[in-house]
Amino acid sequence: RDNTTLTALNLEGNRMGDDGAKAIAEALRVNTTLTTLHLLRNDIGVDGAKAIAEALRDNTTLTTLDLGRNKIGVDGAKAIAE
């Protein structure tokens, strides 16, 4: 949470699921340096996507987010898009 140097993070294929996505979301709320986050193939569902979407309302630095090959569905995608 107190990161001051890391700008890119690739967590592809870690199967973190919604619980892991929620933990990432909490970190995103306060992080001010991360610009790129790859979360491909992590079994993230709608709940995880919604948690990340909510965190992005507070985060002003993340410019690239890859959620490919997860299970976020239409509702999760809509939440991210808002």
KALIN-V327662 format. One record per residue. N is the residue number from 0. PHI is phi in radians with two decimals (NA if undefined). PSI is psi as a letter, one per 20 degrees, with the letter a starting at -180 (none if undefined). OMEGA is omega in whole degrees, 0 to 359 (* if undefined). Layout:
BEGIN
n->{N;N}
phi->{PHI;PHI}
psi->{PSI;PSI}
omega->{OMEGA;OMEGA}
END
This chain:
BEGIN
n->{0;1;2;3;4;5;6;7;8;9;10;11;12;13;14;15;16;17;18;19;20;21;22;23;24;25;26;27;28;29;30;31;32;33;34;35;36;37;38;39;40;41;42;43;44;45;46;47;48;49;50;51;52;53;54;55;56;57;58;59;60;61;62;63;64;65;66;67;68;69;70;71;72;73;74;75;76;77;78;79;80;81}
phi->{NA;-1.71;-1.07;-2.17;-2.29;-1.22;-1.95;-2.38;-2.47;-2.00;-1.99;-1.03;1.28;-1.66;0.90;-1.28;1.15;-1.15;-1.10;-1.15;-1.11;-1.15;-1.16;-1.08;-1.04;-1.06;-1.17;-1.11;-1.03;-1.94;-1.32;-2.14;-2.15;-1.22;-1.94;-2.32;-2.40;-1.86;-2.16;-1.07;0.86;-2.17;1.00;-1.42;-1.84;-1.05;-1.08;-1.14;-1.13;-1.15;-1.12;-1.13;-1.03;-1.13;-1.12;-1.18;-1.17;-1.64;-1.51;-1.94;-1.87;-1.22;-1.99;-2.28;-2.34;-1.98;-1.97;-1.02;1.02;-1.94;-2.07;-1.35;1.10;-1.14;-1.12;-1.15;-1.13;-1.10;-1.09;-1.10;-1.15;-1.31}
psi->{h;k;p;j;h;p;i;q;p;o;k;p;k;i;l;h;a;h;g;h;h;h;g;g;g;g;h;h;h;i;p;j;h;p;h;p;o;o;k;q;l;j;k;p;a;g;g;g;g;h;g;g;g;g;h;i;h;h;p;j;h;p;i;p;p;o;k;q;k;a;l;h;a;g;g;g;g;g;g;g;h;none}
omega->{182;180;176;183;184;181;180;181;179;180;183;172;181;178;183;180;182;180;177;179;178;177;176;180;179;179;180;181;186;183;182;181;183;179;184;180;178;181;181;173;180;180;178;180;183;182;178;179;179;177;178;180;180;179;181;175;179;184;182;185;182;181;180;179;180;179;182;177;170;184;186;178;182;182;178;179;178;180;179;183;181;*}
END
